[in-house]
Amino acid sequence: MSTRTKLSSLMLIGAVLATQGASPLIGATKSVPAPQWSVQVAEVDPGDVNLEPAFRIAIYENLLEELTKTKHFKEVFRSGDRKAGGAADVLILKVTVKSYTPGSETKRAVTTVAGATKLKVLSQLTTRDGKDVLERTVDGNVRFIGSNLRATHNLAHNVAKGIKDAQLPAGSD
Amino acid sequence: MILKIRTFTPLRLIVTSLMTLGALSLSAEEKTAAPGDKLHVTHILGFEGVSKNANGDLFIDGDALRFQKSDNSGGQVAIRSIQDILVSTQDKQVGGTALMLGRAATPYGGGRVIALFTHKKYDVVSLKYQDADGGVHGALFQLPKGQAETLKSRLEARGLHATR
C-alpha cells in the first residue's frame, strides 16, 4: 500500500469517527420545556401621560405580536377575550405609561442628535388574583432611523425580551 | 469645434439615481383618494388579515368597513364591532429608503437640507374594535391630511363614537 493510499484511508477513518462522535450532538434536540403559562395582554394604561392614541394602540398590538414571537406562552390572549376565562394558568400583562417624549422624524434627519421619540413604561405581570410575578420599567426609543411609531415596536420587543429572560413560577399543572 | 462631454463620477451617478428613485416614490405617495367613497390609505398595523404597510382602499361596504388591496385581497370588520375611532396627525419623512439613502449619500451635508423639504403631514386613524370572542383589536391607517375627517364622519353617520 502506497503512502498516499495509507494517508487517504487514515483520513477517511478519521472523518467517519468524527462524524460518529458528532452525530449524538447533531441529532440531540435542545430540551425546551413546554410553556406552562398563557398570557392576557391588558389595554395600555396611559396613566397621567398625554399619549397619542395611535401610540397606545401600536404598543398594544406590538406587545401581542412580540409575545407570540417569544413562544414563551401557551397562548397569548387579547384584552376582553372570553377564551382566556376558561384557560388555566393565565398571567395578565399590564402596561402603564410612565413618560413619553414626542419626537420628530425631520429633526432626526436634519440634526441626527435631536428629535428622539422616547417611551418609558412600567410592565407588570400578575396572576389572576393580583399577585405580582414580574415588574419592570422598560424603555423604547427611536434615536436615528425610523418613524416615531417605531418606538412602540422597540418598546414591545424590550418588554417581551424582559419577560422571556425572567424565571416564571411553576403553573398549577 | 470642441465638444465638452460631462463625465459622471460613480458617486454622482449613484446619488442621481437614488434621488430619481426617491422622487418617483414621492410622486407615488402623493396619490390622492380614489374617486367615490373609497379612501386610498396605508395600513400601518393591526387590521386582521392585512400585512403591515400595505396600500389599499378603505371603504364602507354594507355593514362592514373593508380594506382592499389592488389584488382584491384584504380584510374587513363589522361596523357594529368598532368601539372607537381616534384621529391624530403625524409628520413623516417621505420617499422611503431610496430617498433616505440618497440623502445619506449627498455630500457636504446636503442630505440634511433635503430632509427639511421632504416631510409631509399625514392623518392617522386609530380604530378600536372587538372580535367575535370579545378580544380588543387596534388598527392604524395612514391617510393624506384631511381625509381622516371624511372617514370619521362617514362612520359617525353610522352611529359610532369618535374621540379627537
Interface residues (C-beta under 8 A of the other chain):
Chain A: E43 E52 P53 A54 R56 I57 A58 Y60 E61 N62 F77 R78 S79 G80 D81 R82 K83 S104 E105 T106 A109 V110 T111 I145 S147 N148 L149
Chain B: I44 L45 G46 L86 S88 Q90 D91 K92 Q93 M100 R103 G111 R112 A115 L116 H119 V124 S126 K128 Q130 D131 D133 G134 G135 V136 H137 G138 A139 L140 T163
